[in-house]
């Protein structure tokens, strides 16, 4: 009986960790997809940095994964408006507008 219980607990742990690994892989795919979608037409390094940070916060794994809805909307605002910007001044203004709107 005791060995059956140990086997059952072992199987449960294996299933749990397998599901965690699968979820992390899915999150990593979403993060990489975000980068590929948005960095494709980035013109400035500063815009690229904001795009990469927004992708990491919205789709990356780890402690930053649990973000609030307003923070997610802020990041989406950056992702929607930073792509293709060719002026550092415009990058700063877009970031400030997204902050005022969602933070």
C-alpha positions as CSV (number, residue, x, y, z in Angstrom):
1,X,0.0,0.0,0.0
2,X,2.8,2.4,0.9
3,X,4.7,1.7,-2.4
4,X,1.5,2.3,-4.3
5,X,1.1,5.7,-2.6
6,X,4.7,6.6,-3.3
7,X,4.3,5.6,-7.0
8,X,1.1,7.6,-7.3
9,X,2.8,10.7,-5.7
10,X,5.8,10.3,-8.1
11,X,3.5,10.1,-11.1
12,X,1.6,13.2,-10.0
13,X,4.9,15.1,-9.6
14,X,6.1,14.0,-13.1
15,X,2.8,15.1,-14.6
16,X,2.9,18.4,-12.8
17,X,6.5,19.2,-14.0
18,X,5.7,18.0,-17.5
19,X,2.8,20.4,-17.7
20,X,4.9,23.3,-16.3
21,X,7.6,22.6,-19.0
22,X,4.9,22.6,-21.7
23,X,3.5,25.9,-20.4
24,X,6.9,27.5,-20.3
25,X,7.6,26.3,-23.9
26,X,4.3,27.8,-25.0
27,X,5.1,31.1,-23.2
28,X,8.5,31.2,-24.9
29,X,6.9,30.6,-28.3
30,X,4.5,33.6,-27.7
31,X,7.4,35.7,-26.6
32,X,9.5,34.9,-29.6
33,X,6.5,35.4,-31.9
34,X,6.0,38.9,-30.4
35,X,9.6,39.8,-31.1
36,X,9.4,38.6,-34.6
37,X,6.2,40.4,-35.3
38,X,7.2,43.8,-33.8
39,X,11.0,44.0,-34.3
40,X,10.7,43.4,-38.0
41,X,10.2,47.0,-38.9
42,X,11.8,48.7,-35.9
43,X,14.0,51.7,-37.0
44,X,15.6,52.8,-33.8
45,X,17.5,51.0,-31.0
46,X,15.5,52.8,-28.3
47,X,12.2,51.7,-29.9
48,X,13.6,48.1,-30.3
49,X,14.4,48.1,-26.5
50,X,10.9,49.2,-25.6
51,X,9.4,46.6,-27.9
52,X,11.5,43.8,-26.5
53,X,10.7,44.8,-22.9
54,X,6.9,44.9,-23.7
55,X,7.2,41.4,-25.3
56,X,9.0,40.1,-22.3
57,X,6.5,41.6,-19.8
58,X,3.4,40.4,-21.8
59,X,4.7,37.0,-23.0
60,X,7.9,36.1,-21.2
61,X,8.0,33.7,-18.3
62,X,9.1,34.3,-14.8
63,X,7.9,36.6,-12.0
64,X,7.0,39.4,-14.4
65,X,4.5,37.1,-16.1
66,X,1.7,38.0,-13.7
67,X,1.1,41.6,-14.7
68,X,-2.0,43.7,-14.2
69,X,-4.4,44.4,-17.1
70,X,-3.4,48.1,-17.3
71,X,0.3,47.1,-17.5
72,X,-0.6,44.7,-20.3
73,X,-2.5,47.4,-22.1
74,X,0.4,49.8,-21.7
75,X,2.7,47.2,-23.3
76,X,0.3,46.6,-26.1
77,X,0.1,50.4,-26.7
78,X,3.9,50.4,-27.1
79,X,3.8,47.4,-29.4
80,X,1.1,49.0,-31.6
81,X,2.8,52.4,-31.9
82,X,6.6,52.0,-31.7
83,X,7.1,49.9,-34.8
84,X,8.5,52.0,-37.7
85,X,9.0,55.2,-35.7
86,X,12.1,57.1,-37.0
87,X,12.4,59.8,-34.4
88,X,13.7,59.5,-30.8
89,X,11.4,62.4,-29.9
90,X,8.4,60.5,-31.3
91,X,9.5,57.4,-29.3
92,X,9.5,59.4,-26.1
93,X,6.2,61.0,-26.8
94,X,4.6,57.7,-27.6
95,X,5.9,56.1,-24.4
96,X,4.6,59.1,-22.4
97,X,1.2,58.9,-24.1
98,X,0.9,55.2,-23.4
99,X,2.0,55.8,-19.8
100,X,-0.6,58.5,-19.2
101,X,-3.3,56.4,-20.8
102,X,-2.7,53.1,-19.1
103,X,-0.6,53.6,-16.0
